[in-house]
Amino acid sequence: MPGCLTASVPQRVKQVRARRKRVRLRGEGEAFRTFARQAGYRSDNALSLAIGLNRSTVTRVCDGDLHPGACFVAGVLSVFDTVLFHVLFEIIDD
């Protein structure tokens, strides 16, 4: 890259941030609930206790009202350890 060696650190950081693609995750709500039922979690409350998050967070992600955060993703993947990431989450462009 021409100019990359001559750019100052703050300028370089701005250049990298400008090129960075922003993405979000969307939870596949029906997939969460299907796997939860198969694993023995009969309600969003039971699933939220297993994940370690508030029931309203689980409900809102499953209903599509909230994008899942890092704690949600980590909790779900630890509870459903045999399920692949792309089955439960969709990466969407922001």
N, C-alpha and C positions, 0 to 999 in steps of 0.2 A: 504494500500500500504506500503510494507516495505521500510524503508528508507525515507519516505516522511517527517517524523518529524525531521530527522537528516539533510536533505538537506537544504542548505542555500537558501535564497530567490532568488538570481540570478540563481542558479542551478534549482530550482523548476520552475521558469519561462521558462527556456530553455526546461525542460521536457514537460511542458504543450504545448509550441509552437511546439515541435517536433511531438506531438500526434494530434495536431489540423489538421483537414481535410480542405484543401483549395477547395473552390467552387467558381464558377462564375455564373452569370445569363446570360441567352440569352433571348432576347426579341422575342416574337412571332409576327413578323412584319405584317403579314397578319391580325392577330387578332387585332393589334393596329389600322390598317387602317379600318378594318370592323367596329369596335366599334366607331371609329372617324366619319365615314360617317353616321352611325346610330344616333350619337349624334349631327350631323349637322356641323361637321368640314370637309370641302370639300377638304382641302389640308394639307400637312405637315406643312405649314406655319401657318395655322389657329390652328392646334393642338399644335404647338410649343408655340404660344402666350398664349393658355389656360394653358399649362403646366408650362410656364415661363422659357423655355430654348431656345437656338438657334435652328433655323430651320435645320441647318446642323446636329446637334446632333440627332434630331428626325429622320431625313432621314437616317442617318448612322445606328442608332439602328434598325429601321424598315427594312433596307436592309441587316442587319446582319453583317455590317462592324465594329460595335462598341458594346461592352458589356454595358448594361445600368448601370449607377451608382445610388447612393442613391437619388440624386435630381430627376433623371428621374423616378425612381420607385415611389417616393413620389408624384411627379406631376401627373403621369399617374393614380395612385390609387385615387388621389383626384378628378381628372376629371371623371374617370369611377368608381364612388363609389359603384356601384351595381355589378361590375364584380369581380370575385374571382382572387386572385393573380396567381394561377397556370394556369389560362386561358391565361394570358398575358405574363407570364415569365416561363422559364424552368431553373431549377437548374442543372448545369453541373459540373462534377468533373474536377478539374484543373490538 
